[in-house]
Amino acid sequence: MLILGLESSCDETAAALVTGDRRVLAHRLAGQEAAHRPYGGVVPEIAARAHVEALEPLIEAALADSGVSLADIDAVAATAGPGLIGGVMVGLVTGKAIAHAVGKPLIAVNHLEGHALSPRLADPDLAFPYLLLLVSGGHCQLLLVEGVNRYRRLATTIDDAAGEAFDKTAKVLGLGFPGGPAVERAAQRGDPTAVPLPRPLFRSPEPHFSFAGLKAAVARIAGDYRPEDVAASFQAAVVDCLIDRTARAIDRAPGATALVVAGGVAANNAVRSALSSLADAHGLRFVAPPLWLCTDNAAMIAWAGAERFAAGLVDPLDTPARARWPLDPTAEAVRGAGVKA
């Protein structure tokens, strides 16, 4: 099985060719950091236009790298949401055009499912069901991954995602863009106990996450401390919240084969280390994808496509692009989250 994967949901344009036996034959990615850096965050219109310019050359390069043609692929997997709708449309329409032109099936992939299944691309021994902390710039959820297309949401954020809080903290401290790696670098030079910061919902009976109060606290006190100390204290607060909430979810997920982390914030070494210790304390395997698979990429979209294709899940060419697309549409809405849940 050979799947062409396309990703364009935010500010990374990517194309990959992945086989059903977990070989990444090619992966090409174009970032947009320089275009968005003057604004301190991603500008949707700039991102969408950059996807239009970058995607076709990336596909051609990935095909050349792997030595295959479009006639050799078995299906096209493209991110169909959630994400910045302009960017999602670029990748999905391109995927539809290729699928139609070469007579291959289309697989419309939920970007979150790409993250959720990415650890299985790197670890063939990871079996269902597993407990997943999906933590990124737009999402912070705990999910029981029961199988392909089978997700039970145990917790979500009631306001902001952890990755968004990292980005806003970096902007407030003038650390640069992208924010997550910038905060982590600054935190290595700071004192994590120097700045008193809140831990929203810490030890609360409520299962969900909240980062809005922490983000606001950083904005209020940023000028009173060294940026490195604020970064270190902020990162420590995020880690405490993630571990506290994940520990609660472990108690609600008997039978989980592993504790798994995925998403852009999963590239943070402090987060990975703390989760590894938590897994050890509960007698669970800890699984995290390689760093390059944590951030947005097309290999995870191709792999999710391979898993869905093997399960007989393909999509019509009129499948819509979606700005919002929950993995567990049956999950109860939480206070404050609205459609983000």
FENCORDA-V650510 format. One record per backbone hydrogen bond with DSSP energy under -1.0 kcal/mol. CO is the residue of the C=O (numbers start at 0). NH is the residue of the N-H. Records with the same first field share a line. If there is no record, write none. Layout:
CO=NH, NH
This chain:
0=19
1=73, 74
2=17
3=76
4=15
5=78
6=13
8=83
12=29
13=6
14=27
15=4
16=24, 25
17=2
18=21
22=18, 24
25=16
27=14
29=12
31=35
32=36
35=38, 40
36=39
42=46
43=47
44=48
45=49
46=50
47=51
48=52
49=53
50=54
53=57
54=58
55=59
56=60
57=61
58=62
59=63
60=64
61=65
62=66, 67
68=71
74=3
75=106
76=5
77=108
79=321
80=110
83=87
84=88
85=89
86=90
87=91
88=92
89=93
90=94
91=95
92=96
93=97
94=98
95=99
96=100
97=101
98=103
104=75
105=314
106=77
108=79
109=113
110=114
111=115
112=116
113=117
116=119
117=121
118=122
122=125
128=256
129=144
130=259
131=142
132=261
133=140
134=264
135=162
138=135
140=133
141=153, 154
142=131
143=145, 151
144=129
146=149
149=145, 146
151=143
154=141
155=208
160=164
161=165
162=166
163=167
164=168
165=169
166=170
167=171
168=172
169=174
177=181
178=182
179=183
180=184
181=185
182=186
183=187
185=188
186=189
190=193
198=201
200=203
208=157
210=214
211=215
212=216
213=217
214=218
215=219
216=220
217=221
220=223
225=229
226=230
227=231
228=232
229=233
230=234
231=235
232=236
233=237
234=238
235=239
236=240
237=241
238=242
239=243
240=244
241=245
242=246
243=247
244=248
245=249
246=250
248=251
249=252
252=255
257=130
258=286
259=132
261=134
262=265
263=266
264=267
267=271
268=272
269=273
270=274
271=275
272=276
273=277
274=278
275=279
276=280
277=281
278=283
279=282
284=258
286=260
289=292
290=293, 294
297=301
298=302
299=303
300=304
301=305
302=306
303=307
304=308
305=309
306=310
307=312
308=311
315=318
322=82
327=330
333=336
336=339
337=340
